[in-house]
Amino acid sequence: MIIVHHLNNSRSQRILWLLEELEVPYQVQRYQRDSVTLLAPAELKKIHPLGKSPVIVDGDLTLAESGAIIEYLQEAYDAQGQFMPTDYHARQQYRYWLHYAEGSLMPLLVMKLVFGRLDHPPMPWLMRPIAGAIGKGVQREYLDKQIATHRDYLEQHLAANVWFVGNDFSAADIQMSFPLEALAARYRLDDCPKLRDFLQRIRARPAYQRALQQGGPYDLLS
């Protein structure tokens, strides 16, 4: 049986969701972030040297990285091809969104989180005012502008497509869910009705709801 090493409020929630969509049996090994640093516990390094999540163990295979795990689960368990397009051009779009989620959008959102916490522990308290001012400046002058460009790009894409790859739900939507939920947690999306609609539709899926029950509390604002 597949074991998912699941860190709270992390990308591994997507893996639970895909497994629920695939109706593949699995077990969840939960880990909690440090409440101050938000880092994963050292125990995860016993599973994978980088100590990150998600990690799955399936028999003698241990695999990290969300995109790689999603591709593996489809190859191994999606025999009917329910969650991956078969058309050549759609397949290239699918591949693009699998990589875009972590290669283009998430680095900016991670930087937003890091620079937004420069005035928090473990930063020494004497340095927090200066560090906080630097962090706000980087966010205002660089990160917020870059993220706004991506937000508008995604809104326009969903204005022309029901899902990220045309009219059919796919694992690309699962992969894109985490950065979009992180985006919604840190920015108002009042002027992005298509992004808000996407988030409402994925959250209404029964498999998404079951994954939340398996993974535990999920709050990207924390």
Phi and psi in degrees as GROMACS dihedral restraints (atoms count N, CA, C in turn):
[ dihedral_restraints ]
;  ai    aj    ak    al  type     phi  dphi    fc
    3     4     5     6     1   -68.6    20    10
    4     5     6     7     1   135.4    20    10
    6     7     8     9     1  -111.1    20    10
    7     8     9    10     1   126.8    20    10
    9    10    11    12     1  -105.1    20    10
   10    11    12    13     1   118.2    20    10
   12    13    14    15     1   -87.5    20    10
   13    14    15    16     1   104.0    20    10
   15    16    17    18     1  -110.8    20    10
   16    17    18    19     1   122.4    20    10
   18    19    20    21     1   -99.1    20    10
   19    20    21    22     1   135.7    20    10
   21    22    23    24     1   -61.2    20    10
   22    23    24    25     1   148.0    20    10
   24    25    26    27     1    51.1    20    10
   25    26    27    28     1    50.9    20    10
   27    28    29    30     1  -140.4    20    10
   28    29    30    31     1   176.4    20    10
   30    31    32    33     1   -60.9    20    10
   31    32    33    34     1   -21.1    20    10
   33    34    35    36     1   -66.4    20    10
   34    35    36    37     1   -15.7    20    10
   36    37    38    39     1   -59.9    20    10
   37    38    39    40     1   -32.6    20    10
   39    40    41    42     1   -64.4    20    10
   40    41    42    43     1   -35.0    20    10
   42    43    44    45     1   -69.9    20    10
   43    44    45    46     1   -40.5    20    10
   45    46    47    48     1   -59.7    20    10
   46    47    48    49     1   -41.9    20    10
   48    49    50    51     1   -63.2    20    10
   49    50    51    52     1   -46.7    20    10
   51    52    53    54     1   -61.3    20    10
   52    53    54    55     1   -41.8    20    10
   54    55    56    57     1   -62.7    20    10
   55    56    57    58     1   -36.6    20    10
   57    58    59    60     1   -67.6    20    10
   58    59    60    61     1   -39.5    20    10
   60    61    62    63     1   -63.1    20    10
   61    62    63    64     1   -39.1    20    10
   63    64    65    66     1   -77.8    20    10
   64    65    66    67     1   -15.0    20    10
   66    67    68    69     1    59.2    20    10
   67    68    69    70     1    42.5    20    10
   69    70    71    72     1   -98.2    20    10
   70    71    72    73     1   129.3    20    10
   72    73    74    75     1   -63.2    20    10
   73    74    75    76     1   142.3    20    10
   75    76    77    78     1  -157.0    20    10
   76    77    78    79     1   164.6    20    10
   78    79    80    81     1  -119.0    20    10
   79    80    81    82     1   150.7    20    10
   81    82    83    84     1  -112.9    20    10
   82    83    84    85     1   125.8    20    10
   84    85    86    87     1  -106.2    20    10
   85    86    87    88     1   112.5    20    10
   87    88    89    90     1   -90.7    20    10
   88    89    90    91     1   146.7    20    10
   90    91    92    93     1  -134.8    20    10
   91    92    93    94     1   148.1    20    10
   93    94    95    96     1  -113.1    20    10
   94    95    96    97     1   139.2    20    10
   96    97    98    99     1   -68.8    20    10
   97    98    99   100     1   152.8    20    10
   99   100   101   102     1   -64.6    20    10
  100   101   102   103     1   130.9    20    10
  102   103   104   105     1   -67.2    20    10
  103   104   105   106     1   -20.7    20    10
  105   106   107   108     1   -95.9    20    10
  106   107   108   109     1   -52.9    20    10
  108   109   110   111     1   -86.1    20    10
  109   110   111   112     1   -18.9    20    10
  111   112   113   114     1    67.6    20    10
  112   113   114   115     1     9.4    20    10
  114   115   116   117     1   -81.1    20    10
  115   116   117   118     1   157.5    20    10
  117   118   119   120     1   -70.4    20    10
  118   119   120   121     1   152.7    20    10
  120   121   122   123     1   -71.2    20    10
  121   122   123   124     1   156.9    20    10
  123   124   125   126     1   -61.9    20    10
  124   125   126   127     1   -23.7    20    10
  126   127   128   129     1   -58.6    20    10
  127   128   129   130     1   -27.7    20    10
  129   130   131   132     1   -66.2    20    10
  130   131   132   133     1   -23.4    20    10
  132   133   134   135     1   -68.9    20    10
  133   134   135   136     1   -17.0    20    10
  135   136   137   138     1   -72.1    20    10
  136   137   138   139     1   -21.6    20    10
  138   139   140   141     1   -93.5    20    10
  139   140   141   142     1   -42.2    20    10
  141   142   143   144     1  -144.1    20    10
  142   143   144   145     1   137.5    20    10
  144   145   146   147     1   -56.1    20    10
  145   146   147   148     1   -28.1    20    10
  147   148   149   150     1   -81.4    20    10
  148   149   150   151     1   -12.5    20    10
  150   151   152   153     1    64.5    20    10
  151   152   153   154     1    33.5    20    10
  153   154   155   156     1  -111.2    20    10
  154   155   156   157     1   169.6    20    10
  156   157   158   159     1  -134.2    20    10
  157   158   159   160     1   143.2    20    10
  159   160   161   162     1   -86.0    20    10
  160   161   162   163     1   154.1    20    10
  162   163   164   165     1  -137.8    20    10
  163   164   165   166     1   135.3    20    10
  165   166   167   168     1  -117.3    20    10
  166   167   168   169     1   151.4    20    10
  168   169   170   171     1  -123.0    20    10
  169   170   171   172     1   120.5    20    10
  171   172   173   174     1  -129.1    20    10
  172   173   174   175     1    99.3    20    10
  174   175   176   177     1    65.4    20    10
  175   176   177   178     1  -122.6    20    10
  177   178   179   180     1   -94.2    20    10
  178   179   180   181     1     8.9    20    10
  180   181   182   183     1  -101.1    20    10
  181   182   183   184     1   127.2    20    10
  183   184   185   186     1  -116.7    20    10
  184   185   186   187     1   123.9    20    10
  186   187   188   189     1  -135.1    20    10
  187   188   189   190     1   132.6    20    10
  189   190   191   192     1  -113.8    20    10
  190   191   192   193     1   178.6    20    10
  192   193   194   195     1    76.3    20    10
  193   194   195   196     1   120.7    20    10
  195   196   197   198     1   -55.2    20    10
  196   197   198   199     1   -48.8    20    10
  198   199   200   201     1   -62.3    20    10
  199   200   201   202     1   -42.5    20    10
  201   202   203   204     1   -65.3    20    10
  202   203   204   205     1   -39.6    20    10
  204   205   206   207     1   -65.2    20    10
  205   206   207   208     1   -43.5    20    10
  207   208   209   210     1   -60.6    20    10
  208   209   210   211     1   -45.5    20    10
  210   211   212   213     1   -62.8    20    10
  211   212   213   214     1   -40.5    20    10
  213   214   215   216     1   -63.7    20    10
  214   215   216   217     1   -46.7    20    10
  216   217   218   219     1   -62.6    20    10
  217   218   219   220     1   -36.3    20    10
  219   220   221   222     1   -67.5    20    10
  220   221   222   223     1   -44.9    20    10
  222   223   224   225     1   -62.9    20    10
  223   224   225   226     1   -38.0    20    10
  225   226   227   228     1   -87.1    20    10
  226   227   228   229     1   -30.9    20    10
  228   229   230   231     1  -129.0    20    10
  229   230   231   232     1    -8.2    20    10
  231   232   233   234     1  -102.0    20    10
  232   233   234   235     1    64.3    20    10
  234   235   236   237     1   -62.4    20    10
  235   236   237   238     1   -29.0    20    10
  237   238   239   240     1   -86.7    20    10
  238   239   240   241     1    -4.1    20    10
  240   241   242   243     1    63.6    20    10
  241   242   243   244     1    38.4    20    10
  243   244   245   246     1   -68.5    20    10
  244   245   246   247     1   -31.1    20    10
  246   247   248   249     1  -119.5    20    10
  247   248   249   250     1    22.4    20    10
  249   250   251   252     1  -146.1    20    10
  250   251   252   253     1   128.7    20    10
  252   253   254   255     1   -68.4    20    10
  253   254   255   256     1   151.9    20    10
  255   256   257   258     1  -100.0    20    10
  256   257   258   259     1   -24.8    20    10
  258   259   260   261     1   -62.8    20    10
  259   260   261   262     1   139.2    20    10
  261   262   263   264     1   -59.1    20    10
  262   263   264   265     1   -50.2    20    10
  264   265   266   267     1   -69.1    20    10
  265   266   267   268     1   -37.4    20    10
  267   268   269   270     1   -65.0    20    10
  268   269   270   271     1   -35.3    20    10
  270   271   272   273     1   -63.4    20    10
  271   272   273   274     1   -35.8    20    10
  273   274   275   276     1   -69.9    20    10
  274   275   276   277     1   -38.5    20    10
  276   277   278   279     1   -63.8    20    10
  277   278   279   280     1   -41.3    20    10
  279   280   281   282     1   -58.4    20    10
  280   281   282   283     1   -48.4    20    10
  282   283   284   285     1   -61.5    20    10
  283   284   285   286     1   -39.6    20    10
  285   286   287   288     1   -59.0    20    10
  286   287   288   289     1   -48.7    20    10
  288   289   290   291     1   -69.1    20    10
  289   290   291   292     1   -32.5    20    10
  291   292   293   294     1   -59.1    20    10
  292   293   294   295     1   -39.1    20    10
  294   295   296   297     1   -85.2    20    10
  295   296   297   298     1   -36.1    20    10
  297   298   299   300     1   -59.6    20    10
  298   299   300   301     1   -41.0    20    10
  300   301   302   303     1   -54.0    20    10
  301   302   303   304     1   -46.8    20    10
  303   304   305   306     1   -97.1    20    10
  304   305   306   307     1   -25.2    20    10
  306   307   308   309     1   -87.0    20    10
  307   308   309   310     1   -28.6    20    10
  309   310   311   312     1  -116.1    20    10
  310   311   312   313     1   -49.7    20    10
  312   313   314   315     1   -83.2    20    10
  313   314   315   316     1   -47.5    20    10
  315   316   317   318     1   -62.8    20    10
  316   317   318   319     1   -37.4    20    10
  318   319   320   321     1   -56.8    20    10
  319   320   321   322     1   -39.4    20    10
  321   322   323   324     1   -65.6    20    10
  322   323   324   325     1   -40.9    20    10
  324   325   326   327     1   -70.6    20    10
  325   326   327   328     1   -34.8    20    10
  327   328   329   330     1   -65.6    20    10
  328   329   330   331     1   -42.9    20    10
  330   331   332   333     1   -61.3    20    10
  331   332   333   334     1   -39.7    20    10
  333   334   335   336     1   -58.0    20    10
  334   335   336   337     1   -44.2    20    10
  336   337   338   339     1   -64.8    20    10
  337   338   339   340     1   -46.1    20    10
  339   340   341   342     1   -64.6    20    10
  340   341   342   343     1   -49.7    20    10
  342   343   344   345     1   -69.0    20    10
  343   344   345   346     1   -24.2    20    10
  345   346   347   348     1   -76.7    20    10
  346   347   348   349     1   -10.2    20    10
  348   349   350   351     1  -114.4    20    10
  349   350   351   352     1    14.8    20    10
  351   352   353   354     1   -66.5    20    10
  352   353   354   355     1   -19.7    20    10
  354   355   356   357     1   -98.7    20    10
  355   356   357   358     1    20.8    20    10
  357   358   359   360     1  -115.3    20    10
  358   359   360   361     1   162.3    20    10
  360   361   362   363     1   -57.4    20    10
  361   362   363   364     1   147.4    20    10
  363   364   365   366     1   -87.8    20    10
  364   365   366   367     1    12.3    20    10
  366   367   368   369     1   -59.8    20    10
  367   368   369   370     1   127.8    20    10
  369   370   371   372     1   -54.5    20    10
  370   371   372   373     1   140.6    20    10
  372   373   374   375     1   -63.3    20    10
  373   374   375   376     1   -30.4    20    10
  375   376   377   378     1   -66.2    20    10
  376   377   378   379     1   -27.2    20    10
  378   379   380   381     1   -93.7    20    10
  379   380   381   382     1    -8.8    20    10
  381   382   383   384     1   -61.1    20    10
  382   383   384   385     1   -42.7    20    10
  384   385   386   387     1   -60.1    20    10
  385   386   387   388     1   -44.0    20    10
  387   388   389   390     1   -67.7    20    10
  388   389   390   391     1   -46.5    20    10
  390   391   392   393     1   -61.3    20    10
  391   392   393   394     1   -40.6    20    10
  393   394   395   396     1   -63.6    20    10
  394   395   396   397     1   -39.3    20    10
  396   397   398   399     1   -66.1    20    10
  397   398   399   400     1   -40.8    20    10
  399   400   401   402     1   -62.3    20    10
  400   401   402   403     1   -45.5    20    10
  402   403   404   405     1   -59.6    20    10
  403   404   405   406     1   -42.8    20    10
  405   406   407   408     1   -65.0    20    10
  406   407   408   409     1   -37.8    20    10
  408   409   410   411     1   -64.9    20    10
  409   410   411   412     1   -43.0    20    10
  411   412   413   414     1   -63.7    20    10
  412   413   414   415     1   -40.9    20    10
  414   415   416   417     1   -64.3    20    10
  415   416   417   418     1   -46.5    20    10
  417   418   419   420     1   -67.1    20    10
  418   419   420   421     1   -44.1    20    10
  420   421   422   423     1   -88.1    20    10
  421   422   423   424     1   -19.3    20    10
  423   424   425   426     1  -129.2    20    10
  424   425   426   427     1   -62.4    20    10
  426   427   428   429     1   -63.7    20    10
  427   428   429   430     1   -47.7    20    10
  429   430   431   432     1   -61.3    20    10
  430   431   432   433     1   -36.9    20    10
  432   433   434   435     1   -68.5    20    10
  433   434   435   436     1   -44.0    20    10
  435   436   437   438     1   -63.9    20    10
  436   437   438   439     1   -44.3    20    10
  438   439   440   441     1   -65.5    20    10
  439   440   441   442     1   -35.6    20    10
  441   442   443   444     1   -61.9    20    10
  442   443   444   445     1   -38.0    20    10
  444   445   446   447     1   -62.1    20    10
  445   446   447   448     1   -44.2    20    10
  447   448   449   450     1   -67.2    20    10
  448   449   450   451     1   -40.8    20    10
  450   451   452   453     1   -58.7    20    10
  451   452   453   454     1   -45.7    20    10
  453   454   455   456     1   -66.2    20    10
  454   455   456   457     1   -38.5    20    10
  456   457   458   459     1   -60.7    20    10
  457   458   459   460     1   -44.6    20    10
  459   460   461   462     1   -70.2    20    10
  460   461   462   463     1   -37.9    20    10
  462   463   464   465     1   -61.9    20    10
  463   464   465   466     1   -44.0    20    10
  465   466   467   468     1   -65.3    20    10
  466   467   468   469     1   -38.0    20    10
  468   469   470   471     1   -64.2    20    10
  469   470   471   472     1   -44.7    20    10
  471   472   473   474     1   -74.3    20    10
  472   473   474   475     1   -16.5    20    10
  474   475   476   477     1   -70.4    20    10
  475   476   477   478     1   -23.1    20    10
  477   478   479   480     1  -106.7    20    10
  478   479   480   481     1    -3.5    20    10
  480   481   482   483     1  -140.6    20    10
  481   482   483   484     1   142.1    20    10
  483   484   485   486     1   -67.3    20    10
  484   485   486   487     1   -46.4    20    10
  486   487   488   489     1  -123.3    20    10
  487   488   489   490     1  -179.2    20    10
  489   490   491   492     1   -67.0    20    10
  490   491   492   493     1   -25.9    20    10
  492   493   494   495     1  -118.0    20    10
  493   494   495   496     1    80.0    20    10
  495   496   497   498     1    70.1    20    10
  496   497   498   499     1  -136.9    20    10
  498   499   500   501     1   -94.8    20    10
  499   500   501   502     1    -4.1    20    10
  501   502   503   504     1  -112.5    20    10
  502   503   504   505     1   133.5    20    10
  504   505   506   507     1   -62.9    20    10
  505   506   507   508     1   138.1    20    10
  507   508   509   510     1  -145.2    20    10
  508   509   510   511     1   176.3    20    10
  510   511   512   513     1   -66.2    20    10
  511   512   513   514     1   -16.9    20    10
  513   514   515   516     1   -62.3    20    10
  514   515   516   517     1   -34.8    20    10
  516   517   518   519     1   -68.4    20    10
  517   518   519   520     1   -36.0    20    10
  519   520   521   522     1   -65.2    20    10
  520   521   522   523     1   -44.6    20    10
  522   523   524   525     1   -62.9    20    10
  523   524   525   526     1   -37.9    20    10
  525   526   527   528     1   -77.3    20    10
  526   527   528   529     1   -14.0    20    10
  528   529   530   531     1   -63.4    20    10
  529   530   531   532     1   -41.9    20    10
  531   532   533   534     1   -65.5    20    10
  532   533   534   535     1   -49.9    20    10
  534   535   536   537     1   -63.2    20    10
  535   536   537   538     1   -32.7    20    10
  537   538   539   540     1   -72.3    20    10
  538   539   540   541     1   -34.7    20    10
  540   541   542   543     1   -69.6    20    10
  541   542   543   544     1   -36.0    20    10
  543   544   545   546     1   -66.0    20    10
  544   545   546   547     1   -40.0    20    10
  546   547   548   549     1   -61.6    20    10
  547   548   549   550     1   -45.5    20    10
  549   550   551   552     1   -66.6    20    10
  550   551   552   553     1   -28.5    20    10
  552   553   554   555     1   -73.0    20    10
  553   554   555   556     1   -23.1    20    10
  555   556   557   558     1  -113.7    20    10
  556   557   558   559     1   -10.6    20    10
  558   559   560   561     1  -138.4    20    10
  559   560   561   562     1   145.8    20    10
  561   562   563   564     1   -73.4    20    10
  562   563   564   565     1   138.0    20    10
  564   565   566   567     1  -114.3    20    10
  565   566   567   568     1    34.1    20    10
  567   568   569   570     1   -58.9    20    10
  568   569   570   571     1   -33.8    20    10
  570   571   572   573     1   -97.8    20    10
  571   572   573   574     1    18.7    20    10
  573   574   575   576     1  -127.9    20    10
  574   575   576   577     1    69.7    20    10
  576   577   578   579     1   -62.1    20    10
  577   578   579   580     1   -31.9    20    10
  579   580   581   582     1   -70.8    20    10
  580   581   582   583     1   -38.5    20    10
  582   583   584   585     1   -67.1    20    10
  583   584   585   586     1   -41.4    20    10
  585   586   587   588     1   -63.4    20    10
  586   587   588   589     1   -41.2    20    10
  588   589   590   591     1   -64.4    20    10
  589   590   591   592     1   -41.6    20    10
  591   592   593   594     1   -57.2    20    10
  592   593   594   595     1   -47.9    20    10
  594   595   596   597     1   -63.2    20    10
  595   596   597   598     1   -39.6    20    10
  597   598   599   600     1   -64.0    20    10
  598   599   600   601     1   -40.6    20    10
  600   601   602   603     1   -69.1    20    10
  601   602   603   604     1   -40.6    20    10
  603   604   605   606     1   -69.4    20    10
  604   605   606   607     1   -37.4    20    10
  606   607   608   609     1   -68.6    20    10
  607   608   609   610     1   -20.5    20    10
  609   610   611   612     1   -84.8    20    10
  610   611   612   613     1   -11.4    20    10
  612   613   614   615     1   -68.6    20    10
  613   614   615   616     1   133.7    20    10
  615   616   617   618     1   -56.1    20    10
  616   617   618   619     1   -39.5    20    10
  618   619   620   621     1   -65.0    20    10
  619   620   621   622     1   -36.7    20    10
  621   622   623   624     1   -61.5    20    10
  622   623   624   625     1   -44.4    20    10
  624   625   626   627     1   -64.5    20    10
  625   626   627   628     1   -40.4    20    10
  627   628   629   630     1   -65.3    20    10
  628   629   630   631     1   -37.8    20    10
  630   631   632   633     1   -63.7    20    10
  631   632   633   634     1   -37.2    20    10
  633   634   635   636     1   -62.6    20    10
  634   635   636   637     1   -39.9    20    10
  636   637   638   639     1   -63.9    20    10
  637   638   639   640     1   -37.0    20    10
  639   640   641   642     1   -74.5    20    10
  640   641   642   643     1   -37.4    20    10
  642   643   644   645     1   -86.8    20    10
  643   644   645   646     1   -20.3    20    10
  645   646   647   648     1    89.7    20    10
  646   647   648   649     1  -173.7    20    10
  648   649   650   651     1   -50.8    20    10
  649   650   651   652     1   140.2    20    10
  651   652   653   654     1  -137.6    20    10
  652   653   654   655     1   101.5    20    10
  654   655   656   657     1  -138.6    20    10
  655   656   657   658     1   102.9    20    10
  657   658   659   660     1   -79.5    20    10
  658   659   660   661     1    -2.3    20    10
  660   661   662   663     1   -83.2    20    10
  661   662   663   664     1   -17.1    20    10
